[in-house]
Amino acid sequence: MARQLVKHGHFRVNGQKVDIPSYRVSEHDVVEVREKSRDLTPFVIATAEAGSKTVPAWLEAIPTQLKVLVHSLPARQVIDTQVQEQLIVELYSK
């Protein structure tokens, strides 16, 4: 669903419309939901549940504005999700 929301152009990065799901953000980028898209159901739910999820230290979320500030890019040591990089490499090398 997230890929579809991006593909349909509901997000902006640094004020520019982004419709590529694999778009790479950089340090100090601002990712936000477009003004016209803020009344859509997924974004209304996200605003209502904003305080229940923890935000990584390298991001700063501003739920009232549906905006995320990227302070730095994550290092592998700070990612707490169990990921086996070798499996990802194997999948994409086919």
PDB file with one MODEL, atoms N, CA, C and O in Angstrom:
MODEL        1
ATOM      1  N   MET A   1       0.821  -1.183   0.000  1.00  0.00           N
ATOM      2  CA  MET A   1       0.000   0.000   0.000  1.00  0.00           C
ATOM      3  C   MET A   1       0.872   1.256   0.000  1.00  0.00           C
ATOM      4  O   MET A   1       0.535   2.252  -0.641  1.00  0.00           O
ATOM      5  N   ALA A   2       1.990   1.205   0.721  1.00  0.00           N
ATOM      6  CA  ALA A   2       2.884   2.358   0.761  1.00  0.00           C
ATOM      7  C   ALA A   2       3.430   2.665  -0.629  1.00  0.00           C
ATOM      8  O   ALA A   2       3.506   3.828  -1.024  1.00  0.00           O
ATOM      9  N   ARG A   3       3.805   1.641  -1.362  1.00  0.00           N
ATOM     10  CA  ARG A   3       4.310   1.853  -2.720  1.00  0.00           C
ATOM     11  C   ARG A   3       3.246   2.506  -3.598  1.00  0.00           C
ATOM     12  O   ARG A   3       3.552   3.379  -4.410  1.00  0.00           O
ATOM     13  N   GLN A   4       2.008   2.081  -3.434  1.00  0.00           N
ATOM     14  CA  GLN A   4       0.922   2.647  -4.233  1.00  0.00           C
ATOM     15  C   GLN A   4       0.686   4.111  -3.877  1.00  0.00           C
ATOM     16  O   GLN A   4       0.449   4.933  -4.763  1.00  0.00           O
ATOM     17  N   LEU A   5       0.750   4.446  -2.583  1.00  0.00           N
ATOM     18  CA  LEU A   5       0.572   5.838  -2.176  1.00  0.00           C
ATOM     19  C   LEU A   5       1.663   6.728  -2.763  1.00  0.00           C
ATOM     20  O   LEU A   5       1.394   7.852  -3.187  1.00  0.00           O
ATOM     21  N   VAL A   6       2.892   6.221  -2.787  1.00  0.00           N
ATOM     22  CA  VAL A   6       3.993   6.988  -3.377  1.00  0.00           C
ATOM     23  C   VAL A   6       3.786   7.104  -4.883  1.00  0.00           C
ATOM     24  O   VAL A   6       3.921   8.191  -5.445  1.00  0.00           O
ATOM     25  N   LYS A   7       3.463   6.003  -5.535  1.00  0.00           N
ATOM     26  CA  LYS A   7       3.284   5.979  -6.994  1.00  0.00           C
ATOM     27  C   LYS A   7       2.178   6.945  -7.430  1.00  0.00           C
ATOM     28  O   LYS A   7       2.263   7.527  -8.512  1.00  0.00           O
ATOM     29  N   HIS A   8       1.166   7.118  -6.621  1.00  0.00           N
ATOM     30  CA  HIS A   8       0.066   8.025  -6.955  1.00  0.00           C
ATOM     31  C   HIS A   8       0.375   9.480  -6.615  1.00  0.00           C
ATOM     32  O   HIS A   8      -0.476  10.352  -6.791  1.00  0.00           O
ATOM     33  N   GLY A   9       1.583   9.746  -6.132  1.00  0.00           N
ATOM     34  CA  GLY A   9       2.034  11.117  -5.939  1.00  0.00           C
ATOM     35  C   GLY A   9       1.531  11.809  -4.699  1.00  0.00           C
ATOM     36  O   GLY A   9       1.363  13.028  -4.708  1.00  0.00           O
ATOM     37  N   HIS A  10       1.282  11.067  -3.619  1.00  0.00           N
ATOM     38  CA  HIS A  10       0.775  11.677  -2.384  1.00  0.00           C
ATOM     39  C   HIS A  10       1.873  12.264  -1.504  1.00  0.00           C
ATOM     40  O   HIS A  10       1.572  12.895  -0.491  1.00  0.00           O
ATOM     41  N   PHE A  11       3.139  12.071  -1.867  1.00  0.00           N
ATOM     42  CA  PHE A  11       4.253  12.541  -1.035  1.00  0.00           C
ATOM     43  C   PHE A  11       5.098  13.581  -1.763  1.00  0.00           C
ATOM     44  O   PHE A  11       5.172  13.613  -2.991  1.00  0.00           O
ATOM     45  N   ARG A  12       5.733  14.431  -0.955  1.00  0.00           N
ATOM     46  CA  ARG A  12       6.674  15.425  -1.457  1.00  0.00           C
ATOM     47  C   ARG A  12       7.963  15.299  -0.653  1.00  0.00           C
ATOM     48  O   ARG A  12       7.929  15.070   0.556  1.00  0.00           O
ATOM     49  N   VAL A  13       9.097  15.449  -1.331  1.00  0.00           N
ATOM     50  CA  VAL A  13      10.398  15.472  -0.673  1.00  0.00           C
ATOM     51  C   VAL A  13      11.027  16.818  -1.002  1.00  0.00           C
ATOM     52  O   VAL A  13      11.258  17.142  -2.167  1.00  0.00           O
ATOM     53  N   ASN A  14      11.298  17.593   0.034  1.00  0.00           N
ATOM     54  CA  ASN A  14      11.846  18.940  -0.126  1.00  0.00           C
ATOM     55  C   ASN A  14      10.986  19.793  -1.055  1.00  0.00           C
ATOM     56  O   ASN A  14      11.506  20.578  -1.847  1.00  0.00           O
ATOM     57  N   GLY A  15       9.670  19.633  -0.951  1.00  0.00           N
ATOM     58  CA  GLY A  15       8.749  20.434  -1.740  1.00  0.00           C
ATOM     59  C   GLY A  15       8.485  19.924  -3.141  1.00  0.00           C
ATOM     60  O   GLY A  15       7.646  20.493  -3.841  1.00  0.00           O
ATOM     61  N   GLN A  16       9.160  18.881  -3.580  1.00  0.00           N
ATOM     62  CA  GLN A  16       8.986  18.327  -4.917  1.00  0.00           C
ATOM     63  C   GLN A  16       8.159  17.050  -4.853  1.00  0.00           C
ATOM     64  O   GLN A  16       8.384  16.201  -3.991  1.00  0.00           O
ATOM     65  N   LYS A  17       7.201  16.915  -5.767  1.00  0.00           N
ATOM     66  CA  LYS A  17       6.383  15.710  -5.842  1.00  0.00           C
ATOM     67  C   LYS A  17       7.266  14.519  -6.175  1.00  0.00           C
ATOM     68  O   LYS A  17       8.118  14.592  -7.061  1.00  0.00           O
ATOM     69  N   VAL A  18       7.055  13.415  -5.455  1.00  0.00           N
ATOM     70  CA  VAL A  18       7.814  12.186  -5.682  1.00  0.00           C
ATOM     71  C   VAL A  18       6.825  11.077  -5.990  1.00  0.00           C
ATOM     72  O   VAL A  18       5.875  10.857  -5.238  1.00  0.00           O
ATOM     73  N   ASP A  19       7.048  10.370  -7.106  1.00  0.00           N
ATOM     74  CA  ASP A  19       6.180   9.246  -7.461  1.00  0.00           C
ATOM     75  C   ASP A  19       6.984   7.985  -7.785  1.00  0.00           C
ATOM     76  O   ASP A  19       6.507   7.097  -8.491  1.00  0.00           O
ATOM     77  N   ILE A  20       8.195   7.921  -7.266  1.00  0.00           N
ATOM     78  CA  ILE A  20       9.052   6.754  -7.452  1.00  0.00           C
ATOM     79  C   ILE A  20       9.240   6.087  -6.088  1.00  0.00           C
ATOM     80  O   ILE A  20       9.902   6.652  -5.218  1.00  0.00           O
ATOM     81  N   PRO A  21       8.665   4.886  -5.886  1.00  0.00           N
ATOM     82  CA  PRO A  21       8.754   4.233  -4.581  1.00  0.00           C
ATOM     83  C   PRO A  21      10.180   3.971  -4.096  1.00  0.00           C
ATOM     84  O   PRO A  21      10.410   3.913  -2.888  1.00  0.00           O
ATOM     85  N   SER A  22      11.132   3.813  -5.000  1.00  0.00           N
ATOM     86  CA  SER A  22      12.503   3.538  -4.599  1.00  0.00           C
ATOM     87  C   SER A  22      13.337   4.815  -4.472  1.00  0.00           C
ATOM     88  O   SER A  22      14.566   4.743  -4.433  1.00  0.00           O
ATOM     89  N   TYR A  23      12.703   5.958  -4.408  1.00  0.00           N
ATOM     90  CA  TYR A  23      13.406   7.239  -4.294  1.00  0.00           C
ATOM     91  C   TYR A  23      14.292   7.224  -3.049  1.00  0.00           C
ATOM     92  O   TYR A  23      13.849   6.812  -1.976  1.00  0.00           O
ATOM     93  N   ARG A  24      15.538   7.671  -3.188  1.00  0.00           N
ATOM     94  CA  ARG A  24      16.476   7.668  -2.067  1.00  0.00           C
ATOM     95  C   ARG A  24      16.510   9.051  -1.442  1.00  0.00           C
ATOM     96  O   ARG A  24      16.787  10.044  -2.115  1.00  0.00           O
ATOM     97  N   VAL A  25      16.228   9.103  -0.159  1.00  0.00           N
ATOM     98  CA  VAL A  25      16.333  10.374   0.551  1.00  0.00           C
ATOM     99  C   VAL A  25      17.758  10.553   1.044  1.00  0.00           C
ATOM    100  O   VAL A  25      18.519   9.595   1.177  1.00  0.00           O
ATOM    101  N   SER A  26      18.099  11.809   1.312  1.00  0.00           N
ATOM    102  CA  SER A  26      19.422  12.144   1.811  1.00  0.00           C
ATOM    103  C   SER A  26      19.297  12.776   3.180  1.00  0.00           C
ATOM    104  O   SER A  26      18.192  13.012   3.670  1.00  0.00           O
ATOM    105  N   GLU A  27      20.430  13.048   3.790  1.00  0.00           N
ATOM    106  CA  GLU A  27      20.407  13.753   5.068  1.00  0.00           C
ATOM    107  C   GLU A  27      19.757  15.118   4.876  1.00  0.00           C
ATOM    108  O   GLU A  27      19.925  15.762   3.841  1.00  0.00           O
ATOM    109  N   HIS A  28      19.021  15.542   5.881  1.00  0.00           N
ATOM    110  CA  HIS A  28      18.365  16.848   5.934  1.00  0.00           C
ATOM    111  C   HIS A  28      17.206  16.987   4.944  1.00  0.00           C
ATOM    112  O   HIS A  28      16.759  18.105   4.686  1.00  0.00           O
ATOM    113  N   ASP A  29      16.709  15.879   4.385  1.00  0.00           N
ATOM    114  CA  ASP A  29      15.515  15.938   3.538  1.00  0.00           C
ATOM    115  C   ASP A  29      14.271  16.035   4.396  1.00  0.00           C
ATOM    116  O   ASP A  29      14.255  15.584   5.542  1.00  0.00           O
ATOM    117  N   VAL A  30      13.225  16.630   3.833  1.00  0.00           N
ATOM    118  CA  VAL A  30      11.934  16.749   4.495  1.00  0.00           C
ATOM    119  C   VAL A  30      10.924  15.979   3.643  1.00  0.00           C
ATOM    120  O   VAL A  30      10.700  16.314   2.480  1.00  0.00           O
ATOM    121  N   VAL A  31      10.321  14.950   4.229  1.00  0.00           N
ATOM    122  CA  VAL A  31       9.319  14.142   3.543  1.00  0.00           C
ATOM    123  C   VAL A  31       7.967  14.485   4.150  1.00  0.00           C
ATOM    124  O   VAL A  31       7.793  14.431   5.367  1.00  0.00           O
ATOM    125  N   GLU A  32       7.008  14.840   3.290  1.00  0.00           N
ATOM    126  CA  GLU A  32       5.692  15.229   3.806  1.00  0.00           C
ATOM    127  C   GLU A  32       4.595  14.740   2.879  1.00  0.00           C
ATOM    128  O   GLU A  32       4.828  14.435   1.709  1.00  0.00           O
ATOM    129  N   VAL A  33       3.393  14.672   3.432  1.00  0.00           N
ATOM    130  CA  VAL A  33       2.212  14.308   2.662  1.00  0.00           C
ATOM    131  C   VAL A  33       1.682  15.583   2.013  1.00  0.00           C
ATOM    132  O   VAL A  33       1.624  16.633   2.653  1.00  0.00           O
ATOM    133  N   ARG A  34       1.301  15.490   0.755  1.00  0.00           N
ATOM    134  CA  ARG A  34       0.758  16.661   0.051  1.00  0.00           C
ATOM    135  C   ARG A  34      -0.503  17.164   0.738  1.00  0.00           C
ATOM    136  O   ARG A  34      -1.236  16.389   1.352  1.00  0.00           O
ATOM    137  N   GLU A  35      -0.747  18.440   0.634  1.00  0.00           N
ATOM    138  CA  GLU A  35      -1.916  19.068   1.271  1.00  0.00           C
ATOM    139  C   GLU A  35      -3.221  18.412   0.829  1.00  0.00           C
ATOM    140  O   GLU A  35      -4.089  18.144   1.659  1.00  0.00           O
ATOM    141  N   LYS A  36      -3.365  18.154  -0.460  1.00  0.00           N
ATOM    142  CA  LYS A  36      -4.610  17.589  -0.989  1.00  0.00           C
ATOM    143  C   LYS A  36      -4.843  16.150  -0.541  1.00  0.00           C
ATOM    144  O   LYS A  36      -5.974  15.664  -0.575  1.00  0.00           O
ATOM    145  N   SER A  37      -3.787  15.471  -0.123  1.00  0.00           N
ATOM    146  CA  SER A  37      -3.891  14.054   0.228  1.00  0.00           C
ATOM    147  C   SER A  37      -4.117  13.814   1.718  1.00  0.00           C
ATOM    148  O   SER A  37      -4.336  12.673   2.124  1.00  0.00           O
ATOM    149  N   ARG A  38      -4.071  14.841   2.526  1.00  0.00           N
ATOM    150  CA  ARG A  38      -4.117  14.655   3.985  1.00  0.00           C
ATOM    151  C   ARG A  38      -5.450  14.134   4.507  1.00  0.00           C
ATOM    152  O   ARG A  38      -5.507  13.627   5.627  1.00  0.00           O
ATOM    153  N   ASP A  39      -6.518  14.243   3.731  1.00  0.00           N
ATOM    154  CA  ASP A  39      -7.830  13.757   4.164  1.00  0.00           C
ATOM    155  C   ASP A  39      -8.087  12.308   3.779  1.00  0.00           C
ATOM    156  O   ASP A  39      -9.151  11.772   4.086  1.00  0.00           O
ATOM    157  N   LEU A  40      -7.139  11.668   3.117  1.00  0.00           N
ATOM    158  CA  LEU A  40      -7.304  10.259   2.755  1.00  0.00           C
ATOM    159  C   LEU A  40      -7.208   9.378   4.001  1.00  0.00           C
ATOM    160  O   LEU A  40      -6.489   9.702   4.947  1.00  0.00           O
ATOM    161  N   THR A  41      -7.927   8.282   3.991  1.00  0.00           N
ATOM    162  CA  THR A  41      -8.031   7.397   5.149  1.00  0.00           C
ATOM    163  C   THR A  41      -6.691   6.958   5.730  1.00  0.00           C
ATOM    164  O   THR A  41      -6.539   7.019   6.950  1.00  0.00           O
ATOM    165  N   PRO A  42      -5.704   6.516   4.938  1.00  0.00           N
ATOM    166  CA  PRO A  42      -4.445   6.079   5.559  1.00  0.00           C
ATOM    167  C   PRO A  42      -3.755   7.186   6.352  1.00  0.00           C
ATOM    168  O   PRO A  42      -3.129   6.914   7.377  1.00  0.00           O
ATOM    169  N   PHE A  43      -3.861   8.419   5.891  1.00  0.00           N
ATOM    170  CA  PHE A  43      -3.195   9.523   6.564  1.00  0.00           C
ATOM    171  C   PHE A  43      -3.966   9.994   7.790  1.00  0.00           C
ATOM    172  O   PHE A  43      -3.370  10.468   8.758  1.00  0.00           O
ATOM    173  N   VAL A  44      -5.279   9.865   7.752  1.00  0.00           N
ATOM    174  CA  VAL A  44      -6.085  10.186   8.935  1.00  0.00           C
ATOM    175  C   VAL A  44      -5.781   9.183  10.044  1.00  0.00           C
ATOM    176  O   VAL A  44      -5.642   9.567  11.205  1.00  0.00           O
ATOM    177  N   ILE A  45      -5.678   7.906   9.694  1.00  0.00           N
ATOM    178  CA  ILE A  45      -5.344   6.866  10.667  1.00  0.00           C
ATOM    179  C   ILE A  45      -3.932   7.087  11.209  1.00  0.00           C
ATOM    180  O   ILE A  45      -3.702   6.952  12.411  1.00  0.00           O
ATOM    181  N   ALA A  46      -2.987   7.426  10.331  1.00  0.00           N
ATOM    182  CA  ALA A  46      -1.608   7.662  10.767  1.00  0.00           C
ATOM    183  C   ALA A  46      -1.533   8.824  11.748  1.00  0.00           C
ATOM    184  O   ALA A  46      -0.770   8.764  12.712  1.00  0.00           O
ATOM    185  N   THR A  47      -2.301   9.868  11.523  1.00  0.00           N
ATOM    186  CA  THR A  47      -2.321  11.004  12.439  1.00  0.00           C
ATOM    187  C   THR A  47      -2.896  10.594  13.790  1.00  0.00           C
ATOM    188  O   THR A  47      -2.396  11.021  14.831  1.00  0.00           O
ATOM    189  N   ALA A  48      -3.944   9.769  13.783  1.00  0.00           N
ATOM    190  CA  ALA A  48      -4.584   9.344  15.025  1.00  0.00           C
ATOM    191  C   ALA A  48      -3.674   8.429  15.846  1.00  0.00           C
ATOM    192  O   ALA A  48      -3.712   8.472  17.075  1.00  0.00           O
ATOM    193  N   GLU A  49      -2.862   7.609  15.191  1.00  0.00           N
ATOM    194  CA  GLU A  49      -1.996   6.650  15.881  1.00  0.00           C
ATOM    195  C   GLU A  49      -0.564   7.159  16.048  1.00  0.00           C
ATOM    196  O   GLU A  49       0.332   6.369  16.344  1.00  0.00           O
ATOM    197  N   ALA A  50      -0.334   8.439  15.868  1.00  0.00           N
ATOM    198  CA  ALA A  50       1.020   8.999  15.823  1.00  0.00           C
ATOM    199  C   ALA A  50       1.843   8.729  17.081  1.00  0.00           C
ATOM    200  O   ALA A  50       3.028   8.425  16.950  1.00  0.00           O
ATOM    201  N   GLY A  51       1.300   8.818  18.260  1.00  0.00           N
ATOM    202  CA  GLY A  51       2.086   8.657  19.473  1.00  0.00           C
ATOM    203  C   GLY A  51       2.369   7.225  19.859  1.00  0.00           C
ATOM    204  O   GLY A  51       3.173   6.986  20.761  1.00  0.00           O
ATOM    205  N   SER A  52       1.734   6.256  19.205  1.00  0.00           N
ATOM    206  CA  SER A  52       1.860   4.860  19.618  1.00  0.00           C
ATOM    207  C   SER A  52       3.095   4.159  19.055  1.00  0.00           C
ATOM    208  O   SER A  52       3.458   3.091  19.549  1.00  0.00           O
ATOM    209  N   LYS A  53       3.738   4.709  18.059  1.00  0.00           N
ATOM    210  CA  LYS A  53       4.901   4.081  17.443  1.00  0.00           C
ATOM    211  C   LYS A  53       6.168   4.850  17.787  1.00  0.00           C
ATOM    212  O   LYS A  53       6.157   6.078  17.879  1.00  0.00           O
ATOM    213  N   THR A  54       7.258   4.118  17.977  1.00  0.00           N
ATOM    214  CA  THR A  54       8.527   4.781  18.252  1.00  0.00           C
ATOM    215  C   THR A  54       9.179   5.183  16.932  1.00  0.00           C
ATOM    216  O   THR A  54       9.081   4.472  15.932  1.00  0.00           O
ATOM    217  N   VAL A  55       9.835   6.315  16.949  1.00  0.00           N
ATOM    218  CA  VAL A  55      10.498   6.837  15.765  1.00  0.00           C
ATOM    219  C   VAL A  55      12.005   6.650  15.946  1.00  0.00           C
ATOM    220  O   VAL A  55      12.534   6.979  17.008  1.00  0.00           O
ATOM    221  N   PRO A  56      12.703   6.133  14.940  1.00  0.00           N
ATOM    222  CA  PRO A  56      14.155   5.961  15.072  1.00  0.00           C
ATOM    223  C   PRO A  56      14.848   7.288  15.356  1.00  0.00           C
ATOM    224  O   PRO A  56      14.336   8.352  15.007  1.00  0.00           O
ATOM    225  N   ALA A  57      16.004   7.222  15.985  1.00  0.00           N
ATOM    226  CA  ALA A  57      16.727   8.428  16.398  1.00  0.00           C
ATOM    227  C   ALA A  57      17.179   9.270  15.215  1.00  0.00           C
ATOM    228  O   ALA A  57      17.371  10.477  15.365  1.00  0.00           O
ATOM    229  N   TRP A  58      17.352   8.672  14.053  1.00  0.00           N
ATOM    230  CA  TRP A  58      17.829   9.417  12.896  1.00  0.00           C
ATOM    231  C   TRP A  58      16.710  10.132  12.151  1.00  0.00           C
ATOM    232  O   TRP A  58      16.968  10.834  11.174  1.00  0.00           O
ATOM    233  N   LEU A  59      15.469   9.962  12.602  1.00  0.00           N
ATOM    234  CA  LEU A  59      14.311  10.646  12.028  1.00  0.00           C
ATOM    235  C   LEU A  59      13.651  11.512  13.079  1.00  0.00           C
ATOM    236  O   LEU A  59      13.787  11.261  14.277  1.00  0.00           O
ATOM    237  N   GLU A  60      12.940  12.527  12.635  1.00  0.00           N
ATOM    238  CA  GLU A  60      12.104  13.338  13.524  1.00  0.00           C
ATOM    239  C   GLU A  60      10.736  13.452  12.879  1.00  0.00           C
ATOM    240  O   GLU A  60      10.606  13.993  11.781  1.00  0.00           O
ATOM    241  N   ALA A  61       9.724  12.948  13.552  1.00  0.00           N
ATOM    242  CA  ALA A  61       8.367  12.982  13.020  1.00  0.00           C
ATOM    243  C   ALA A  61       7.613  14.172  13.592  1.00  0.00           C
ATOM    244  O   ALA A  61       7.717  14.483  14.779  1.00  0.00           O
ATOM    245  N   ILE A  62       6.851  14.830  12.726  1.00  0.00           N
ATOM    246  CA  ILE A  62       5.961  15.911  13.130  1.00  0.00           C
ATOM    247  C   ILE A  62       4.563  15.490  12.690  1.00  0.00           C
ATOM    248  O   ILE A  62       4.124  15.848  11.597  1.00  0.00           O
ATOM    249  N   PRO A  63       3.857  14.729  13.533  1.00  0.00           N
ATOM    250  CA  PRO A  63       2.591  14.127  13.113  1.00  0.00           C
ATOM    251  C   PRO A  63       1.482  15.141  12.801  1.00  0.00           C
ATOM    252  O   PRO A  63       0.625  14.869  11.960  1.00  0.00           O
ATOM    253  N   THR A  64       1.485  16.275  13.448  1.00  0.00           N
ATOM    254  CA  THR A  64       0.426  17.250  13.183  1.00  0.00           C
ATOM    255  C   THR A  64       0.517  17.812  11.768  1.00  0.00           C
ATOM    256  O   THR A  64      -0.492  18.234  11.202  1.00  0.00           O
ATOM    257  N   GLN A  65       1.714  17.822  11.194  1.00  0.00           N
ATOM    258  CA  GLN A  65       1.914  18.320   9.830  1.00  0.00           C
ATOM    259  C   GLN A  65       2.133  17.191   8.829  1.00  0.00           C
ATOM    260  O   GLN A  65       2.365  17.448   7.648  1.00  0.00           O
ATOM    261  N   LEU A  66       2.061  15.936   9.293  1.00  0.00           N
ATOM    262  CA  LEU A  66       2.347  14.761   8.468  1.00  0.00           C
ATOM    263  C   LEU A  66       3.683  14.948   7.741  1.00  0.00           C
ATOM    264  O   LEU A  66       3.764  14.880   6.514  1.00  0.00           O
ATOM    265  N   LYS A  67       4.719  15.185   8.539  1.00  0.00           N
ATOM    266  CA  LYS A  67       6.042  15.497   8.012  1.00  0.00           C
ATOM    267  C   LYS A  67       7.089  14.702   8.781  1.00  0.00           C
ATOM    268  O   LYS A  67       6.945  14.467   9.981  1.00  0.00           O
ATOM    269  N   VAL A  68       8.142  14.291   8.082  1.00  0.00           N
ATOM    270  CA  VAL A  68       9.272  13.597   8.695  1.00  0.00           C
ATOM    271  C   VAL A  68      10.548  14.293   8.249  1.00  0.00           C
ATOM    272  O   VAL A  68      10.738  14.563   7.063  1.00  0.00           O
ATOM    273  N   LEU A  69      11.417  14.581   9.206  1.00  0.00           N
ATOM    274  CA  LEU A  69      12.711  15.175   8.903  1.00  0.00           C
ATOM    275  C   LEU A  69      13.772  14.088   9.011  1.00  0.00           C
ATOM    276  O   LEU A  69      13.822  13.366  10.007  1.00  0.00           O
ATOM    277  N   VAL A  70      14.616  13.965   7.997  1.00  0.00           N
ATOM    278  CA  VAL A  70      15.682  12.973   7.989  1.00  0.00           C
ATOM    279  C   VAL A  70      16.947  13.671   8.482  1.00  0.00           C
ATOM    280  O   VAL A  70      17.550  14.457   7.750  1.00  0.00           O
ATOM    281  N   HIS A  71      17.350  13.386   9.721  1.00  0.00           N
ATOM    282  CA  HIS A  71      18.536  14.030  10.290  1.00  0.00           C
ATOM    283  C   HIS A  71      19.827  13.409   9.770  1.00  0.00           C
ATOM    284  O   HIS A  71      20.804  14.114   9.518  1.00  0.00           O
ATOM    285  N   SER A  72      19.829  12.102   9.612  1.00  0.00           N
ATOM    286  CA  SER A  72      20.995  11.408   9.079  1.00  0.00           C
ATOM    287  C   SER A  72      20.520  10.083   8.507  1.00  0.00           C
ATOM    288  O   SER A  72      19.398   9.649   8.770  1.00  0.00           O
ATOM    289  N   LEU A  73      21.366   9.455   7.734  1.00  0.00           N
ATOM    290  CA  LEU A  73      21.032   8.141   7.211  1.00  0.00           C
ATOM    291  C   LEU A  73      21.412   7.093   8.254  1.00  0.00           C
ATOM    292  O   LEU A  73      22.406   7.259   8.961  1.00  0.00           O
ATOM    293  N   PRO A  74      20.638   6.022   8.357  1.00  0.00           N
ATOM    294  CA  PRO A  74      20.909   5.040   9.410  1.00  0.00           C
ATOM    295  C   PRO A  74      22.139   4.193   9.109  1.00  0.00           C
ATOM    296  O   PRO A  74      22.399   3.832   7.962  1.00  0.00           O
ATOM    297  N   ALA A  75      22.873   3.892  10.141  1.00  0.00           N
ATOM    298  CA  ALA A  75      23.966   2.923  10.036  1.00  0.00           C
ATOM    299  C   ALA A  75      23.389   1.548  10.355  1.00  0.00           C
ATOM    300  O   ALA A  75      22.371   1.447  11.039  1.00  0.00           O
ATOM    301  N   ARG A  76      24.015   0.514   9.875  1.00  0.00           N
ATOM    302  CA  ARG A  76      23.506  -0.852  10.095  1.00  0.00           C
ATOM    303  C   ARG A  76      23.370  -1.162  11.587  1.00  0.00           C
ATOM    304  O   ARG A  76      22.471  -1.908  11.971  1.00  0.00           O
ATOM    305  N   GLN A  77      24.237  -0.609  12.433  1.00  0.00           N
ATOM    306  CA  GLN A  77      24.214  -0.896  13.857  1.00  0.00           C
ATOM    307  C   GLN A  77      22.955  -0.347  14.537  1.00  0.00           C
ATOM    308  O   GLN A  77      22.545  -0.885  15.566  1.00  0.00           O
ATOM    309  N   VAL A  78      22.338   0.689  14.007  1.00  0.00           N
ATOM    310  CA  VAL A  78      21.183   1.292  14.670  1.00  0.00           C
ATOM    311  C   VAL A  78      19.854   0.731  14.176  1.00  0.00           C
ATOM    312  O   VAL A  78      18.804   1.069  14.721  1.00  0.00           O
ATOM    313  N   ILE A  79      19.884  -0.114  13.158  1.00  0.00           N
ATOM    314  CA  ILE A  79      18.654  -0.726  12.660  1.00  0.00           C
ATOM    315  C   ILE A  79      18.351  -1.935  13.528  1.00  0.00           C
ATOM    316  O   ILE A  79      19.135  -2.883  13.577  1.00  0.00           O
ATOM    317  N   ASP A  80      17.210  -1.902  14.215  1.00  0.00           N
ATOM    318  CA  ASP A  80      16.899  -2.961  15.171  1.00  0.00           C
ATOM    319  C   ASP A  80      16.068  -4.092  14.578  1.00  0.00           C
ATOM    320  O   ASP A  80      15.718  -5.023  15.304  1.00  0.00           O
ATOM    321  N   THR A  81      15.744  -4.051  13.310  1.00  0.00           N
ATOM    322  CA  THR A  81      14.985  -5.108  12.652  1.00  0.00           C
ATOM    323  C   THR A  81      15.933  -6.242  12.266  1.00  0.00           C
ATOM    324  O   THR A  81      17.041  -6.006  11.785  1.00  0.00           O
ATOM    325  N   GLN A  82      15.480  -7.466  12.484  1.00  0.00           N
ATOM    326  CA  GLN A  82      16.286  -8.620  12.123  1.00  0.00           C
ATOM    327  C   GLN A  82      16.292  -8.768  10.602  1.00  0.00           C
ATOM    328  O   GLN A  82      15.273  -9.119  10.007  1.00  0.00           O
ATOM    329  N   VAL A  83      17.426  -8.503   9.981  1.00  0.00           N
ATOM    330  CA  VAL A  83      17.559  -8.578   8.527  1.00  0.00           C
ATOM    331  C   VAL A  83      18.775  -9.426   8.194  1.00  0.00           C
ATOM    332  O   VAL A  83      19.841  -9.272   8.790  1.00  0.00           O
ATOM    333  N   GLN A  84      18.597 -10.323   7.236  1.00  0.00           N
ATOM    334  CA  GLN A  84      19.728 -11.105   6.734  1.00  0.00           C
ATOM    335  C   GLN A  84      20.061 -10.559   5.348  1.00  0.00           C
ATOM    336  O   GLN A  84      19.408 -10.902   4.362  1.00  0.00           O
ATOM    337  N   GLU A  85      21.073  -9.713   5.284  1.00  0.00           N
ATOM    338  CA  GLU A  85      21.434  -9.030   4.048  1.00  0.00           C
ATOM    339  C   GLU A  85      21.748 -10.011   2.928  1.00  0.00           C
ATOM    340  O   GLU A  85      21.456  -9.731   1.765  1.00  0.00           O
ATOM    341  N   GLN A  86      22.334 -11.149   3.258  1.00  0.00           N
ATOM    342  CA  GLN A  86      22.709 -12.124   2.247  1.00  0.00           C
ATOM    343  C   GLN A  86      21.471 -12.610   1.484  1.00  0.00           C
ATOM    344  O   GLN A  86      21.542 -12.821   0.273  1.00  0.00           O
ATOM    345  N   LEU A  87      20.361 -12.785   2.161  1.00  0.00           N
ATOM    346  CA  LEU A  87      19.141 -13.222   1.490  1.00  0.00           C
ATOM    347  C   LEU A  87      18.638 -12.167   0.514  1.00  0.00           C
ATOM    348  O   LEU A  87      18.111 -12.506  -0.545  1.00  0.00           O
ATOM    349  N   ILE A  88      18.795 -10.894   0.860  1.00  0.00           N
ATOM    350  CA  ILE A  88      18.383  -9.812  -0.040  1.00  0.00           C
ATOM    351  C   ILE A  88      19.264  -9.806  -1.283  1.00  0.00           C
ATOM    352  O   ILE A  88      18.776  -9.668  -2.404  1.00  0.00           O
ATOM    353  N   VAL A  89      20.560  -9.956  -1.070  1.00  0.00           N
ATOM    354  CA  VAL A  89      21.490  -9.992  -2.206  1.00  0.00           C
ATOM    355  C   VAL A  89      21.156 -11.169  -3.121  1.00  0.00           C
ATOM    356  O   VAL A  89      21.143 -11.017  -4.343  1.00  0.00           O
ATOM    357  N   GLU A  90      20.891 -12.321  -2.551  1.00  0.00           N
ATOM    358  CA  GLU A  90      20.559 -13.506  -3.346  1.00  0.00           C
ATOM    359  C   GLU A  90      19.281 -13.278  -4.145  1.00  0.00           C
ATOM    360  O   GLU A  90      19.200 -13.679  -5.306  1.00  0.00           O
ATOM    361  N   LEU A  91      18.292 -12.648  -3.544  1.00  0.00           N
ATOM    362  CA  LEU A  91      17.027 -12.417  -4.233  1.00  0.00           C
ATOM    363  C   LEU A  91      17.216 -11.504  -5.445  1.00  0.00           C
ATOM    364  O   LEU A  91      16.705 -11.795  -6.526  1.00  0.00           O
ATOM    365  N   TYR A  92      17.936 -10.423  -5.270  1.00  0.00           N
ATOM    366  CA  TYR A  92      18.097  -9.464  -6.356  1.00  0.00           C
ATOM    367  C   TYR A  92      19.165  -9.849  -7.368  1.00  0.00           C
ATOM    368  O   TYR A  92      19.266  -9.210  -8.416  1.00  0.00           O
ATOM    369  N   SER A  93      19.961 -10.869  -7.091  1.00  0.00           N
ATOM    370  CA  SER A  93      20.977 -11.285  -8.044  1.00  0.00           C
ATOM    371  C   SER A  93      20.443 -12.315  -9.040  1.00  0.00           C
ATOM    372  O   SER A  93      21.153 -12.712  -9.964  1.00  0.00           O
ATOM    373  N   LYS A  94      19.210 -12.743  -8.856  1.00  0.00           N
ATOM    374  CA  LYS A  94      18.626 -13.754  -9.777  1.00  0.00           C
ATOM    375  C   LYS A  94      18.274 -13.136 -11.095  1.00  0.00           C
ATOM    376  O   LYS A  94      17.776 -13.825 -11.986  1.00  0.00           O
TER     377      LYS A  94
ENDMDL
END
